[in-house]
């Protein structure tokens, strides 16, 4: 799981806000990952580079906050491809990103209260 979640980052965050508060935030984060996966897939299917970039950009930030480094990296790749005009490449990068999101959600679900 260490390649999916930076546990040290989560521990530092928990030290700042308390573990119970972090656990509640993680529940919302997992829900947000599920929503993002659907929005990314729809944007890729619809060949909508503006929506694709928007969703990827949001995901980079929120994933980074919670130490979901693999998700952040995958979303960054999608965002960068779209920014550079490589829309098809960005859309193609969504499929592996969705698998990473799925694995990250599975890794975090046992932490839900």
C-alpha positions, 0 to 999 in steps of 0.5 A: 500500500505504500506505493498508493498512500504516503502514510507519513503524510497522513500521520502528519495531517492527523497530528495537526487535526486529530485522528478522528477528524482525519478519519472523517475527512478520509471518508469524504476523500474516498467519496470524492475519488469515486465521484472523480472516477466517474467524471474523468471517465465521462470526460474521456468518453466524451472527448472533452479536454476542458472537462478532463483537464478540470477534473484531473487538476482537482484530483491532483490537489485533493489526492496530494493533500491526503497522500494518495501519491499514485493518484496525484501522479496519474492525474498530473499526467492526464492534466499535463497531456491535455495542457500540451494539446495531447488530448487523445493521450490524456484521455488514454491515461484515464484508464490506468488512472481509474485503476489506481483510483480503484486500488486507492479506494480499496486501500482506504476503505478499511479505515472508514468508521 
